[in-house]
Amino acid sequence: MNYYRLGNEILFSPQHYTQFQLITEEEAQKSKDTIFLLKNIEPTQSRRCFSVSHPSLVFSMKEDLNLLHGEEHFTGEMPQWLKDKIDRREVMSVNIAYNNWKKALSSSLPKKWRLNIAGLGDVGGTLLIGLRLLGADCIDEIGIYDRDLNKLQRWEYEINQINGYETPSLPNVKILQEDEVFNCDIFLFCIAAHVPAIGEEKVDVRMVQLEANSKIINHYGSLARQSNFNGIFAVVSDPVDLLCKSVYLSSNTNEAGELDGEGLAPEQIRGYGLGVMNARALYYANQKENTKHYVSEGRAYGPHGADLVIADSIQHYNHELSLYLTEKAKTANLEVRKTGYKPYIAPALSSGTLSILATLRGDWHYSATFMGGVYMGAMNRLLPSGVEVERLELPHQLLERLQVTYNKLESLL
């Protein structure tokens, strides 16, 4: 292993880099702070930074679906003190192929987050209510933006008048102009140009939404680039995984139409759609004795839509039960539509409020993050050392299902 110093930071890598100052292992071992693993991988296929959660990730030079597939044992050579730092999540991997990779060395998470929401439709409004009522411990203030000025004024009046006699101080909500939306730590995109009406269930809803919503989100991707935005760009509008990829590409495209990597880093963008699919699977799993184990053993993966993958259990995977829960979760929205209403309450709160608050608190949750050029939904958490994706020993049949979904997402955008 090679150890380096850059300013006050300690770096290391299995590879030798001549541009950095070499130091001894003994000197590197004295560091009480996060240290940085150096890699050099094609940026479009790798995150700029992430939390190293297993020794095998030190030597891996490829990011793909295998990020989800953990290894029980590590047989390579590595000092015990370095393994201990990895166990404590005190190692951040940094990809020096990015021109602005040094930004990762000084990145930090706020104690209380400044949060801005764009779009106050059914989802955005419900999300706002949940965040203000439940987020007092981790949210400093909430900014709101919508093109409808009356809607903005109505929400500012109403939401700030929600309080109780013994309620803790709730985050203040303020109205924003469009050029202020990136003055925050996390930006929530909730704008939807097209929400399928009741009766449109037979069309390919995700593709209709992608065409309409990508034009809007790409505008905000360009604004984020112009603002040199360093926070999180959270996508709540459908289809979240594909819109994540779309805004990543748009923010990194210059005026000549060339990808230059000067926009949002891939790990800055996160998609919030999988939380409700897990919640729907839980709902149906609790209705049958032979699927109740999903609550403690199951997992959800992939997009909020047709290519969803529900696993009834990781350790005792049952293919038929998994397909049953997958189908029930995928079609749950149709059951709501049969009542004559659009299904937005559960998505806004399960995928939105609860998952976003878990992100801010550093807790495990479901969201889509960057995996080798694809935004793939899975359990993960945001730590001071970066994003940690849950790695499990996945059964072969489940891996095959995940690969199909991964390939499909990769081919769509």
Secondary structure as GFF3:
##gff-version 3
##sequence-region A 1 413
A	DSSP	beta_strand	2	6	.	.	.	ID=ss1
A	DSSP	beta_strand	9	13	.	.	.	ID=ss2
A	DSSP	beta_strand	21	23	.	.	.	ID=ss3
A	DSSP	alpha_helix	25	29	.	.	.	ID=ss4
A	DSSP	beta_strand	35	39	.	.	.	ID=ss5
A	DSSP	three_ten_helix	43	45	.	.	.	ID=ss6
A	DSSP	beta_strand	49	51	.	.	.	ID=ss7
A	DSSP	alpha_helix	56	59	.	.	.	ID=ss8
A	DSSP	three_ten_helix	65	68	.	.	.	ID=ss9
A	DSSP	alpha_helix	80	87	.	.	.	ID=ss10
A	DSSP	beta_strand	91	95	.	.	.	ID=ss11
A	DSSP	three_ten_helix	101	106	.	.	.	ID=ss12
A	DSSP	beta_strand	113	118	.	.	.	ID=ss13
A	DSSP	alpha_helix	122	134	.	.	.	ID=ss14
A	DSSP	beta_strand	139	145	.	.	.	ID=ss15
A	DSSP	alpha_helix	149	159	.	.	.	ID=ss16
A	DSSP	beta_strand	172	175	.	.	.	ID=ss17
A	DSSP	three_ten_helix	178	180	.	.	.	ID=ss18
A	DSSP	beta_strand	186	189	.	.	.	ID=ss19
A	DSSP	alpha_helix	205	226	.	.	.	ID=ss20
A	DSSP	beta_strand	232	235	.	.	.	ID=ss21
A	DSSP	alpha_helix	240	251	.	.	.	ID=ss22
A	DSSP	three_ten_helix	266	268	.	.	.	ID=ss23
A	DSSP	beta_strand	269	271	.	.	.	ID=ss24
A	DSSP	alpha_helix	274	285	.	.	.	ID=ss25
A	DSSP	three_ten_helix	289	291	.	.	.	ID=ss26
A	DSSP	alpha_helix	294	297	.	.	.	ID=ss27
A	DSSP	beta_strand	299	301	.	.	.	ID=ss28
A	DSSP	beta_strand	309	311	.	.	.	ID=ss29
A	DSSP	alpha_helix	319	337	.	.	.	ID=ss30
A	DSSP	alpha_helix	345	346	.	.	.	ID=ss31
A	DSSP	pi_helix	347	354	.	.	.	ID=ss32
A	DSSP	alpha_helix	355	361	.	.	.	ID=ss33
A	DSSP	beta_strand	365	371	.	.	.	ID=ss34
A	DSSP	beta_strand	374	383	.	.	.	ID=ss35
A	DSSP	beta_strand	386	389	.	.	.	ID=ss36
A	DSSP	alpha_helix	396	412	.	.	.	ID=ss37
###
